[in-house]
Every structure is written in structure tokens, then in C-alpha cells.
Amino acid sequence: MPRINWALFSAFLFSGGIASAAITYDLTCVMNGLNANPCVAGPSFGSVTLTDSGVNQVTLSVDLLNPGLKFRDLMLNLSAGGSGITAITSTDGQVSLNPNGYSMSPYNGLFDVGSTGPLGWDGPSGYSTILSGTGGTLTSSYFDFTDSLGNIFLAIHIQSIGGGGCDGASDGSTSCTVGMLGDGSLKIGGTADGEVAPAEVVPEPSTFALIGIGLLALGLGRRRATRLMGKHLS
């Protein structure tokens, strides 16, 4: 009977526990007036997270610190050279891929992934959708890339953020505050400071149970084969 390579077998069984990448970007960079200058990070208005949630599936989640706020536009950067990805779709049908085809005035940087809707990619805090690639396998690592000016990783237009039309100034400051609600809006970018390491996915108890059963079955099978071989030789 061929000898079992227990190291390879264990690696195969535990393959369901491979780390799943997740990148979170803090919404701290006021974009008004920011062109080729480095971003001066201010207070965070929330975050955008991209998580590998399956083969060719990346879950995008928006978490604004004031749950009463909404956003109208959201744009991402993509670096998928050599991956074969020719298009990106989303479960809500609001997203498309157009390399360096999206902008958010007055900022002059260009983005690769944006909305197809007339009002922009929009939703409330707590919004999420699943992105998929066409022609290649999409992962969250492809969004770990800055815009054409090298300043920010993504851009978002937060709506109804304050009375009196609060906005961002050319020096990177803003008259908007996290708790404000009203008729103003703020265009803000996601900074690299919010990037986090991949989170390890721990197998569920049922996975461990299946692993135990598999190992036990193999062990019993090996003992039985050894016993039969001994009888044959005697």
C-alpha cells in the first residue's frame, strides 16, 4: 500500500483556513484644491473596506461615522495589469471599469472604477456590494493603488453633511464635521493610513470535525491494511 504523505494531506485539509485579504481606507483627505500636493489627513468621516469574499469576489463596504449620512459618488483605483480583467460588475449594477476615465471635480486625479448611474454610485452608511471581474480573477489587492496623481486610493462624495453648504478648502481643511447633517457635501479621499493587514480566516468547528473524521478514517484504513499484510506474510 502506498505511504501517505501526512504533511501534504494536512495542508490540503487546512486549505479552507487560508488568510482572506481585507483593506480598509480612512476617509480623511479633503480633496477640494488638492492636485499634485500630498494629502494632509484630517479627521476621519468613516471608512471604505474591500474584502476578498470568494473566488473572483470582493465585497465593498461603506461605513460613515454618522449613520445619517449618504454618499452620491464613489470611485476606486485599479491595478490589475496582466490579470486579464477587462470589466468589473457589481451585484447592484452601479459600477463599471474605465481606466483613468473617472474624476471628481475640483480634484484633477483620475480613477479607474466608478458609477454608471446618472446620480453616481450612491447609498447610505452601511452600504455594501460585491464586485467581480470579467476575463480574470479579481482580488482586493488590485484596489491597493493610488489615483493618477498618486495621492489617494479612492474618492467619495458625502451628501447632506452640514448646513450652510459646508465644504473643503484648498489647504485641506473643511468646515464640515463628523456629526453634522444638512444640505452641504464633502468630497474626500481614502488615505493609505487606513490600510490594514490581511485577516486570517479561522476554520469553523464543523471544519475541524470533518478534518478529525478524515484523519481517523485514514488511520483506521492504514491499520487494517497493515494487519492484512501481516496475515498474508505469515
C-alpha positions as CSV (number, residue, x, y, z in Angstrom):
1,M,0.0,0.0,0.0
2,P,1.4,3.5,-0.9
3,R,2.6,5.5,2.0
4,I,0.5,8.6,2.8
5,N,2.3,12.0,2.8
6,W,0.7,13.3,6.0
7,A,2.2,16.8,5.6
8,L,0.6,17.3,2.2
9,F,-2.6,15.8,3.3
10,S,-2.8,18.1,6.4
11,A,-2.1,21.1,4.1
12,F,-4.9,20.1,1.8
13,L,-7.4,19.7,4.7
14,F,-6.5,23.1,6.2
15,S,-6.6,24.9,2.9
16,G,-10.0,26.3,3.9
17,G,-8.2,28.4,6.6
18,I,-6.1,30.4,4.2
19,A,-6.0,34.1,5.1
20,S,-8.5,36.4,3.4
21,A,-7.3,39.9,2.5
22,A,-9.1,43.0,3.7
23,I,-8.1,46.6,3.1
24,T,-9.7,49.5,4.9
25,Y,-9.2,53.1,3.9
26,D,-9.9,56.0,6.2
27,L,-11.9,58.9,4.7
28,T,-9.6,61.7,5.9
29,C,-8.3,63.5,2.8
30,V,-10.3,66.6,1.8
31,M,-10.0,66.8,-2.0
32,N,-11.0,70.4,-2.7
33,G,-8.0,72.2,-4.1
34,L,-5.8,69.1,-3.8
35,N,-3.9,68.4,-7.1
36,A,-0.3,67.4,-7.1
37,N,0.2,68.2,-3.4
38,P,0.5,65.4,-0.8
39,C,-2.8,64.8,1.1
40,V,-3.0,66.4,4.5
41,A,-5.0,64.0,6.6
42,G,-7.7,65.4,8.8
43,P,-10.4,63.9,11.0
44,S,-11.9,60.7,9.6
45,F,-15.5,60.8,8.3
46,G,-15.6,57.0,8.0
47,S,-14.1,54.2,6.0
48,V,-14.4,52.0,2.9
49,T,-13.4,48.4,3.2
50,L,-12.6,45.9,0.4
51,T,-12.6,42.2,1.4
52,D,-11.9,39.0,-0.5
53,S,-15.2,37.2,0.0
54,G,-14.9,34.3,-2.6
55,V,-13.2,33.4,-5.8
56,N,-13.4,36.5,-8.0
57,Q,-15.5,38.3,-5.4
58,V,-14.6,41.4,-3.5
59,T,-17.1,42.8,-1.0
60,L,-17.1,46.6,-0.9
61,S,-18.5,48.2,2.3
62,V,-19.0,51.9,3.2
63,D,-19.1,52.8,6.9
64,L,-19.7,56.5,7.6
65,L,-19.2,57.6,11.2
66,N,-22.5,59.5,11.1
67,P,-25.1,56.8,10.1
68,G,-27.5,59.5,8.9
69,L,-25.2,60.5,6.1
70,K,-25.3,59.2,2.5
71,F,-22.9,59.4,-0.4
72,R,-23.6,60.1,-4.1
73,D,-20.3,59.1,-5.8
74,L,-17.6,56.5,-5.1
75,M,-14.5,56.0,-7.3
76,L,-11.7,53.4,-7.0
77,N,-8.3,52.8,-8.5
78,L,-7.4,49.5,-10.0
79,S,-4.0,47.9,-10.8
80,A,-4.8,44.6,-12.5
81,G,-2.1,44.6,-15.2
82,G,-1.6,41.1,-16.5
83,S,-4.7,39.7,-14.8
84,G,-6.8,39.6,-17.9
85,I,-9.6,41.7,-16.2
86,T,-11.5,43.6,-18.9
87,A,-14.6,44.6,-17.0
88,I,-15.9,44.8,-13.4
89,T,-19.5,44.2,-12.4
90,S,-21.3,44.6,-9.1
91,T,-24.4,43.0,-7.6
92,D,-26.2,46.3,-7.5
93,G,-25.3,47.1,-11.2
94,Q,-23.9,50.5,-10.4
95,V,-20.2,50.0,-11.2
96,S,-18.0,49.8,-14.3
97,L,-14.3,49.8,-15.3
98,N,-13.0,52.7,-17.4
99,P,-9.2,53.2,-16.8
100,N,-8.4,56.8,-15.9
101,G,-12.0,57.6,-17.0
102,Y,-13.5,59.0,-13.8
103,S,-12.9,62.2,-12.0
104,M,-14.3,64.2,-9.1
105,S,-14.1,68.0,-9.6
106,P,-12.3,70.1,-8.5
107,Y,-9.7,67.3,-7.9
108,N,-7.7,66.6,-11.0
109,G,-6.7,63.0,-10.3
110,L,-8.3,60.2,-12.4
111,F,-9.8,56.9,-11.2
112,D,-10.4,53.6,-12.9
113,V,-13.7,52.3,-11.4
114,G,-16.8,54.3,-10.9
115,S,-20.5,54.6,-11.4
116,T,-22.7,54.0,-14.4
117,G,-25.8,55.8,-12.9
118,P,-26.8,59.4,-13.6
119,L,-26.5,60.3,-9.9
120,G,-23.4,58.3,-9.3
121,W,-22.7,55.2,-7.2
122,D,-24.8,56.0,-4.2
123,G,-26.0,54.6,-1.0
124,P,-26.3,55.1,2.8
125,S,-23.8,54.3,5.5
126,G,-23.7,50.6,5.9
127,Y,-23.9,50.1,2.1
128,S,-22.2,47.1,0.6
129,T,-22.0,45.3,-2.8
130,I,-19.9,42.5,-4.3
131,L,-17.5,43.3,-7.2
132,S,-16.5,40.7,-9.7
133,G,-14.0,40.7,-12.6
134,T,-14.6,39.6,-16.2
135,G,-11.7,37.9,-18.0
136,G,-9.7,37.5,-14.9
137,T,-9.9,36.8,-11.1
138,L,-10.5,40.0,-9.1
139,T,-9.0,40.3,-5.6
140,S,-8.9,43.2,-3.1
141,S,-5.1,43.7,-3.7
142,Y,-5.9,45.1,-7.1
143,F,-7.5,48.1,-5.4
144,D,-4.4,48.8,-3.3
145,F,-3.4,51.5,-5.8
146,T,-3.4,55.3,-5.9
147,D,-5.1,57.6,-8.4
148,S,-3.2,59.1,-11.4
149,L,-1.7,61.9,-9.2
150,G,-0.5,59.4,-6.6
151,N,-2.4,61.0,-3.7
152,I,-5.4,58.8,-2.7
153,F,-6.7,55.3,-3.1
154,L,-10.4,56.2,-3.6
155,A,-12.7,59.1,-3.6
156,I,-16.2,59.6,-2.2
157,H,-18.8,62.4,-2.3
158,I,-20.6,62.5,1.1
159,Q,-24.0,64.2,0.9
160,S,-26.2,66.0,3.5
161,I,-23.3,66.6,5.7
162,G,-23.9,70.0,7.1
163,G,-25.9,73.2,7.0
164,G,-24.8,76.3,5.0
165,G,-23.1,74.2,2.3
166,C,-20.1,73.1,4.3
167,D,-17.2,72.3,2.1
168,G,-13.5,71.7,1.8
169,A,-10.8,74.4,1.4
170,S,-7.7,74.4,-0.7
171,D,-5.5,73.9,2.3
172,G,-7.1,70.6,3.1
173,S,-9.3,71.8,5.9
174,T,-13.1,71.7,6.0
175,S,-16.0,73.4,7.7
176,C,-17.8,70.1,7.8
177,T,-17.7,68.0,11.0
178,V,-18.5,64.3,11.6
179,G,-21.8,64.9,13.4
180,M,-23.3,67.5,11.0
181,L,-26.4,66.9,9.0
182,G,-27.8,69.3,6.4
183,D,-27.6,70.4,2.8
184,G,-23.9,70.5,2.4
185,S,-21.5,68.0,0.9
186,L,-17.8,67.0,1.1
187,K,-15.5,65.3,-1.4
188,I,-13.0,63.3,0.5
189,G,-10.3,60.6,-0.3
190,G,-9.2,57.4,1.3
191,T,-5.7,57.5,2.7
192,A,-3.0,54.8,3.0
193,D,-3.1,55.3,6.8
194,G,-6.2,53.2,6.9
195,E,-4.7,50.2,5.3
196,V,-4.8,47.0,7.5
197,A,-3.1,43.6,7.2
198,P,-5.0,40.6,5.9
199,A,-7.3,39.0,8.4
200,E,-6.8,35.2,9.0
201,V,-10.0,33.2,8.4
202,V,-10.2,30.6,11.2
203,P,-12.0,27.3,10.2
204,E,-15.4,26.7,11.8
205,P,-15.9,23.9,14.4
206,S,-17.6,21.8,11.7
207,T,-14.5,22.1,9.5
208,F,-12.4,20.7,12.4
209,A,-14.9,17.9,12.9
210,L,-14.6,16.9,9.2
211,I,-10.8,17.0,9.4
212,G,-10.9,14.8,12.5
213,I,-13.2,12.2,10.8
214,G,-11.0,12.2,7.7
215,L,-7.8,11.6,9.7
216,L,-9.5,8.9,11.8
217,A,-10.7,7.1,8.7
218,L,-7.3,7.2,7.1
219,G,-5.7,5.9,10.3
220,L,-8.1,3.0,10.6
221,G,-7.7,2.2,6.9
222,R,-3.9,2.1,7.3
223,R,-4.1,-0.1,10.4
224,R,-6.4,-2.6,8.6
225,A,-4.1,-2.7,5.6
226,T,-1.1,-3.3,7.8
227,R,-2.9,-6.1,9.6
228,L,-4.0,-7.8,6.4
229,M,-0.5,-7.6,5.0
230,G,0.9,-9.2,8.2
231,K,-1.6,-12.1,7.9
232,H,-0.6,-12.6,4.2
233,L,3.1,-12.8,5.1
234,S,2.5,-15.2,7.9
